[in-house]
Amino acid sequence: MTQEKIPLDEPEKLIRHIERVAGKAKRSKLQVSTLNNVDYSLGCIAHFLSCTKPQALLFSVILALNFKNRTVGINDLADFMNCNPLTVARYIQDIEILESKRLIHRERDGRKKRAMLHDINFFITREVLDSIYKEDKSCMKNMDGLTMADLLIEVDELMDDRENGRLSYEEMQEDIAMILDQCSHLEFVKRLKGQSLPDDEQALILHLCFETMNGNAEVDLENACDKVFGEHNLKFFVKRGLVKGKFRIMKNNLVKLEDGYFRTDRNILLTDKGLETFFAEDMDVIVRKEENISNLTRPDTIPDKKLFFNDSENKELEFLTGTLKDTNFHRVRERLKKSSMMTGFTVLFYGVPGTGKTESVYQLARSTGRGILRVNISETKDMWYGESEKRVKEIFDSYRKICRKSEQIPILLFNEADGILGKRRELSHSGVAQTENAIQNILLQEMEEFEGILIATTNLTVNLDKAFERRFLYKIKFNNPGFEAKVKIWKSKIPRLHVDRAKMLAQEYNLTGGQIENVARKFTTEEIMTGNRPGLDRIREFCKEEKLDRGEKRRIGY
């Protein structure tokens, strides 16, 4: 029998081909002679769907039945074509290929680990139907065009289905394997498969990559296992393998565990090697550059500034500067290490405001050739409970990364650390008190085994917590400058000031170096704005303005 051909320019020709094939397949008993009558239509459908003619036939019948039934099973196909279900079963592999191409989808029931034959049902999505009507393949998801981000989103949706009971764990793994096979052209998949990981470890890596891509570098271990595995026995097996370091992803240094803020908390995250392995050329997109995280100040960008101190401060600062010179620093650290002592240097600069604590750190960094990672602790206090602790922990993690990549160990500067170095508060229900205590506990823990250079500045003089006091190797007090130091500061800030007048001002006003600099700035500003150089009386007025206590008595003479 000669088959009737449909003109190629006829509207909706593809759907008409599918209609004809489904019509001929009805009660055909899947006999080849009957199907030969629609060979041309089968060829058109197969060409559009990039499949074989038997697969095009099955797709056409499933689509026709799907309009009547919510899903289509093997028995439905057999009844429609009036044949034994075993006859249809011969084409199960073709049906699975249609599924792998996402032309049809299998109805899942996550409560059933292994579906029986009569439980296997299929349906066709609206996006596939739209592509048929429009004859536009772009309406369908094309695995060949997926990016790494697309793939990770697809896998995350499968994990959502597993978590919500729509997929069993075994079905999820089958679908993941199918997606990875279809995306084998992606460099990400090649790197992943190159690790030869077991399915459970591979699924965990995919989840971590998805979370990292979305800005969640650290994932709660319990939540991750719930999302990926769910079942108690499997979840316990995975957690034990991770904690004991038995898994390949641990042995290969692809992931690591870190303690959370509570005793039972653990976070899992990709290591630097893991990030480089799986993201490679996309590292700068996925992971923030450390320069942006750290605001690291290079020593060559620090302007030279002459500072004047009393003899006691001068001696201590000179000794510290000499110790932190790279050659001396390495010698000292090696000796400490051989003696089984801590190799980190933790220093406290404390004293009243304006005495040069922060600037001393910068000049020390400049003279020793070390960068500075400056942290203002007050900026880490977040309104949401738990975020502040996380930020402080991230600071130390970032600092360690910088140390590994730097030729010289930089200085970690905790500036204006008054709020966390004071005595810990009594336990209370206050969120502020709990947050500050939590921050202090993290700092104390980090300082206990600190291996770099940490300098903290604070205005505290008597309220320093004893636990912090023990953890600072050096504690340098910055006093108000004495007479000789103040004279040098006055001459440094206002070079045209006669030495006798500098001595007079040093004797009359007990100002810090910072306050003297404020006076000098006012002096310069007024000279520029008025064209007249302020005299001694005007400078004295500036000095009085620096003291909040307007009733302070001045000492006359020297």
LOVONU-383989 format. One record per residue (C-alpha): x, y, z. Coordinates in steps of 0.2 Angstrom, whole numbers, plus 5000, padded with zeros to 4 digits. Example, Ala and Ser with C-alpha at 12.3 -4.5 7.8 and 13.67 -1.06 7.14 Angstrom:
2
5062, 4978, 5039
5068, 4995, 5036
This chain:
558
5000, 5000, 5000
5007, 5017, 4995
5007, 5029, 5009
5000, 5047, 5007
5013, 5061, 5009
5009, 5077, 5017
5015, 5093, 5008
5030, 5100, 5017
5022, 5118, 5017
5007, 5112, 5026
5004, 5121, 5042
5008, 5111, 5058
5015, 5098, 5047
5025, 5090, 5062
5010, 5088, 5073
5000, 5081, 5058
5014, 5068, 5055
5013, 5063, 5074
4994, 5062, 5072
4995, 5050, 5057
5008, 5039, 5065
4998, 5037, 5081
4982, 5033, 5071
4991, 5020, 5061
4999, 5013, 5077
4982, 5010, 5085
4978, 4992, 5085
4993, 4988, 5074
5000, 4975, 5085
5016, 4983, 5082
5017, 4974, 5065
5031, 4981, 5053
5019, 4980, 5038
5007, 4992, 5045
5020, 5004, 5051
5028, 5004, 5034
5013, 5014, 5028
5019, 5029, 5038
5038, 5027, 5035
5039, 5045, 5028
5030, 5053, 5043
5041, 5043, 5055
5057, 5049, 5046
5051, 5067, 5048
5048, 5065, 5066
5064, 5055, 5069
5074, 5069, 5060
5066, 5083, 5071
5068, 5073, 5087
5086, 5066, 5082
5080, 5049, 5086
5076, 5032, 5077
5060, 5028, 5069
5055, 5015, 5082
5058, 5029, 5095
5048, 5041, 5084
5033, 5029, 5084
5034, 5027, 5103
5035, 5045, 5106
5020, 5049, 5095
5009, 5036, 5104
5014, 5042, 5121
5010, 5060, 5116
4993, 5055, 5109
4989, 5045, 5125
4996, 5059, 5136
4981, 5070, 5131
4969, 5057, 5138
4979, 5050, 5153
4990, 5060, 5165
5004, 5047, 5163
5007, 5033, 5150
5013, 5016, 5156
5018, 5000, 5147
5000, 4992, 5148
4993, 5008, 5141
5004, 5007, 5126
5000, 4988, 5124
4981, 4991, 5125
4982, 5005, 5112
4992, 4995, 5100
4982, 4979, 5104
4997, 4969, 5108
5005, 4959, 5122
5014, 4970, 5135
5029, 4959, 5132
5029, 4965, 5114
5031, 4983, 5120
5044, 4978, 5133
5055, 4974, 5118
5056, 4993, 5116
5060, 4998, 5134
5078, 5003, 5129
5071, 5014, 5116
5059, 5022, 5129
5074, 5025, 5140
5083, 5033, 5126
5068, 5045, 5124
5069, 5049, 5142
5088, 5052, 5142
5085, 5065, 5128
5072, 5073, 5139
5058, 5070, 5126
5048, 5061, 5138
5049, 5060, 5157
5046, 5047, 5170
5034, 5049, 5184
5043, 5046, 5200
5038, 5040, 5217
5052, 5043, 5229
5044, 5031, 5242
5047, 5016, 5231
5065, 5012, 5230
5063, 5000, 5215
5047, 5003, 5204
5038, 4988, 5198
5035, 4986, 5179
5017, 4992, 5181
5023, 5007, 5191
5033, 5014, 5177
5024, 5028, 5168
5029, 5042, 5157
5023, 5059, 5152
5028, 5073, 5140
5031, 5091, 5146
5023, 5107, 5139
5040, 5113, 5133
5042, 5098, 5122
5024, 5100, 5116
5027, 5118, 5112
5043, 5114, 5102
5032, 5101, 5092
5019, 5114, 5088
5032, 5128, 5084
5044, 5116, 5076
5057, 5125, 5086
5070, 5114, 5095
5076, 5129, 5105
5060, 5127, 5116
5067, 5110, 5122
5082, 5109, 5134
5097, 5104, 5125
5110, 5095, 5135
5123, 5100, 5122
5121, 5118, 5126
5121, 5117, 5145
5135, 5127, 5154
5143, 5121, 5171
5130, 5133, 5180
5115, 5125, 5170
5121, 5107, 5175
5123, 5111, 5193
5106, 5119, 5193
5099, 5103, 5185
5107, 5092, 5198
5101, 5103, 5212
5083, 5101, 5206
5086, 5082, 5206
5092, 5084, 5224
5076, 5094, 5228
5065, 5081, 5221
5074, 5067, 5231
5073, 5078, 5247
5054, 5081, 5244
5051, 5062, 5241
5048, 5063, 5222
5064, 5053, 5219
5072, 5039, 5228
5091, 5041, 5231
5094, 5027, 5218
5083, 5036, 5205
5092, 5053, 5209
5109, 5045, 5206
5103, 5037, 5189
5098, 5054, 5183
5114, 5062, 5189
5124, 5049, 5179
5113, 5052, 5164
5115, 5071, 5164
5134, 5069, 5167
5135, 5057, 5152
5126, 5069, 5141
5136, 5084, 5147
5153, 5075, 5145
5159, 5088, 5133
5160, 5101, 5148
5177, 5104, 5155
5169, 5103, 5172
5162, 5086, 5169
5179, 5080, 5163
5188, 5086, 5178
5174, 5078, 5189
5175, 5061, 5181
5194, 5062, 5181
5193, 5060, 5200
5185, 5043, 5198
5174, 5046, 5214
5161, 5034, 5220
5143, 5040, 5217
5140, 5046, 5235
5156, 5057, 5235
5152, 5063, 5218
5135, 5069, 5223
5142, 5078, 5238
5155, 5087, 5227
5141, 5092, 5215
5131, 5099, 5230
5146, 5109, 5236
5150, 5116, 5219
5132, 5122, 5217
5132, 5130, 5234
5149, 5138, 5231
5143, 5145, 5214
5129, 5153, 5224
5141, 5161, 5237
5139, 5148, 5251
5157, 5143, 5253
5154, 5134, 5269
5139, 5122, 5270
5132, 5114, 5286
5137, 5096, 5286
5121, 5090, 5293
5111, 5100, 5280
5122, 5094, 5266
5119, 5076, 5270
5100, 5079, 5272
5099, 5087, 5255
5110, 5074, 5246
5107, 5058, 5255
5092, 5059, 5267
5092, 5041, 5273
5098, 5039, 5290
5110, 5024, 5287
5118, 5032, 5272
5119, 5049, 5280
5128, 5041, 5295
5140, 5032, 5283
5144, 5047, 5274
5147, 5058, 5289
5158, 5045, 5297
5168, 5043, 5281
5171, 5062, 5281
5175, 5064, 5299
5187, 5049, 5299
5195, 5055, 5283
5192, 5039, 5274
5183, 5046, 5259
5193, 5049, 5243
5188, 5067, 5243
5196, 5070, 5260
5212, 5060, 5255
5214, 5070, 5239
5212, 5086, 5249
5196, 5091, 5239
5185, 5095, 5254
5188, 5099, 5272
5178, 5100, 5288
5178, 5115, 5300
5171, 5117, 5317
5155, 5128, 5318
5150, 5140, 5332
5142, 5127, 5343
5150, 5111, 5349
5141, 5099, 5338
5142, 5110, 5322
5153, 5106, 5307
5154, 5114, 5291
5160, 5106, 5275
5168, 5116, 5261
5179, 5114, 5245
5198, 5117, 5249
5209, 5128, 5238
5214, 5113, 5228
5195, 5108, 5226
5191, 5125, 5220
5205, 5125, 5208
5201, 5107, 5202
5182, 5110, 5199
5181, 5128, 5194
5199, 5131, 5186
5197, 5145, 5174
5181, 5151, 5182
5189, 5154, 5199
5189, 5172, 5197
5170, 5172, 5194
5166, 5159, 5208
5178, 5164, 5221
5181, 5182, 5227
5199, 5187, 5225
5209, 5188, 5241
5214, 5206, 5237
5196, 5211, 5238
5192, 5201, 5253
5207, 5207, 5263
5210, 5225, 5258
5228, 5221, 5260
5239, 5236, 5260
5256, 5234, 5252
5271, 5241, 5261
5277, 5251, 5246
5261, 5261, 5247
5263, 5267, 5265
5270, 5285, 5265
5285, 5288, 5277
5280, 5297, 5292
5292, 5302, 5306
5285, 5298, 5323
5291, 5304, 5340
5290, 5294, 5356
5296, 5294, 5374
5312, 5283, 5377
5303, 5268, 5383
5291, 5267, 5368
5306, 5270, 5356
5316, 5255, 5363
5301, 5243, 5363
5296, 5248, 5345
5314, 5247, 5339
5316, 5230, 5346
5300, 5224, 5339
5304, 5231, 5322
5321, 5223, 5322
5313, 5206, 5327
5301, 5207, 5312
5314, 5210, 5299
5313, 5195, 5288
5330, 5188, 5292
5328, 5189, 5310
5310, 5184, 5310
5314, 5167, 5301
5329, 5164, 5313
5318, 5167, 5329
5303, 5156, 5322
5315, 5142, 5318
5322, 5142, 5335
5305, 5143, 5343
5299, 5128, 5332
5314, 5117, 5337
5310, 5121, 5355
5291, 5116, 5352
5285, 5134, 5356
5272, 5144, 5347
5279, 5153, 5332
5266, 5167, 5330
5269, 5185, 5336
5254, 5193, 5344
5257, 5211, 5350
5246, 5223, 5359
5248, 5242, 5357
5237, 5250, 5371
5236, 5268, 5377
5225, 5284, 5376
5219, 5290, 5359
5231, 5300, 5348
5247, 5293, 5354
5252, 5285, 5338
5247, 5267, 5340
5239, 5264, 5323
5252, 5274, 5313
5266, 5264, 5322
5259, 5248, 5315
5260, 5256, 5297
5278, 5262, 5299
5283, 5246, 5306
5275, 5237, 5291
5284, 5249, 5279
5301, 5247, 5287
5300, 5228, 5288
5292, 5226, 5270
5276, 5218, 5276
5259, 5220, 5270
5244, 5224, 5282
5227, 5216, 5283
5218, 5229, 5293
5202, 5225, 5302
5191, 5236, 5311
5182, 5225, 5324
5167, 5237, 5326
5163, 5234, 5308
5161, 5215, 5310
5147, 5217, 5323
5132, 5212, 5313
5114, 5214, 5318
5110, 5196, 5315
5115, 5184, 5328
5129, 5172, 5322
5135, 5183, 5307
5148, 5192, 5317
5156, 5176, 5323
5156, 5170, 5305
5165, 5186, 5299
5178, 5185, 5312
5182, 5167, 5307
5182, 5172, 5289
5195, 5185, 5293
5207, 5172, 5300
5204, 5160, 5285
5208, 5174, 5273
5223, 5179, 5282
5230, 5161, 5282
5227, 5160, 5263
5236, 5177, 5261
5251, 5170, 5271
5252, 5155, 5260
5254, 5165, 5245
5265, 5179, 5251
5284, 5180, 5251
5283, 5188, 5268
5270, 5185, 5281
5259, 5201, 5282
5253, 5209, 5298
5235, 5206, 5304
5230, 5222, 5312
5215, 5223, 5323
5212, 5241, 5324
5202, 5249, 5338
5199, 5232, 5346
5192, 5240, 5363
5175, 5231, 5361
5182, 5214, 5361
5197, 5214, 5372
5188, 5220, 5387
5182, 5208, 5401
5169, 5196, 5395
5151, 5199, 5400
5141, 5189, 5412
5130, 5176, 5404
5113, 5184, 5400
5099, 5184, 5387
5106, 5199, 5379
5110, 5196, 5361
5124, 5209, 5361
5132, 5201, 5376
5131, 5183, 5368
5138, 5190, 5351
5152, 5199, 5359
5157, 5184, 5370
5156, 5172, 5355
5168, 5184, 5345
5180, 5184, 5360
5179, 5165, 5361
5183, 5164, 5343
5198, 5176, 5344
5205, 5167, 5359
5204, 5150, 5350
5212, 5158, 5335
5226, 5166, 5345
5230, 5150, 5354
5238, 5142, 5339
5242, 5158, 5329
5257, 5157, 5317
5257, 5174, 5309
5259, 5192, 5315
5245, 5200, 5324
5245, 5217, 5331
5229, 5224, 5340
5227, 5242, 5345
5216, 5248, 5360
5212, 5262, 5371
5210, 5251, 5386
5222, 5253, 5400
5215, 5243, 5415
5200, 5233, 5408
5209, 5221, 5397
5203, 5203, 5399
5215, 5191, 5407
5213, 5178, 5394
5219, 5190, 5381
5233, 5197, 5391
5241, 5180, 5392
5239, 5177, 5373
5248, 5194, 5368
5267, 5190, 5368
5272, 5209, 5368
5261, 5222, 5376
5268, 5240, 5372
5260, 5255, 5382
5259, 5271, 5372
5260, 5285, 5385
5256, 5304, 5382
5272, 5311, 5375
5284, 5319, 5387
5292, 5336, 5386
5306, 5332, 5374
5294, 5321, 5362
5281, 5335, 5362
5294, 5348, 5357
5300, 5337, 5342
5281, 5334, 5337
5278, 5353, 5337
5293, 5356, 5326
5289, 5342, 5315
5271, 5347, 5312
5274, 5366, 5311
5293, 5367, 5305
5293, 5387, 5305
5288, 5387, 5323
5303, 5393, 5333
5311, 5381, 5345
5307, 5392, 5360
5289, 5393, 5356
5288, 5374, 5353
5295, 5372, 5371
5283, 5384, 5378
5268, 5375, 5370
5275, 5358, 5375
5276, 5364, 5393
5259, 5373, 5393
5248, 5360, 5385
5248, 5341, 5389
5242, 5336, 5371
5245, 5319, 5362
5253, 5318, 5345
5236, 5317, 5337
5230, 5332, 5345
5246, 5342, 5340
5243, 5337, 5322
5225, 5343, 5323
5232, 5360, 5329
5244, 5360, 5315
5231, 5356, 5302
5220, 5371, 5309
5236, 5382, 5308
5239, 5377, 5290
5221, 5379, 5285
5219, 5397, 5292
5236, 5402, 5284
5229, 5397, 5267
5212, 5404, 5269
5217, 5421, 5277
5234, 5423, 5269
5241, 5427, 5287
5251, 5416, 5297
5243, 5412, 5314
5253, 5419, 5329
5257, 5411, 5346
5240, 5417, 5354
5230, 5409, 5340
5239, 5393, 5341
5235, 5393, 5360
5217, 5395, 5356
5218, 5380, 5344
5226, 5370, 5359
5212, 5375, 5370
5199, 5369, 5358
5207, 5352, 5358
5203, 5349, 5376
5185, 5345, 5380
5188, 5351, 5398
5188, 5370, 5395
5192, 5373, 5413
5209, 5365, 5412
5222, 5375, 5421
5238, 5378, 5410
5255, 5377, 5417
5265, 5393, 5414
5283, 5392, 5411
5295, 5378, 5410
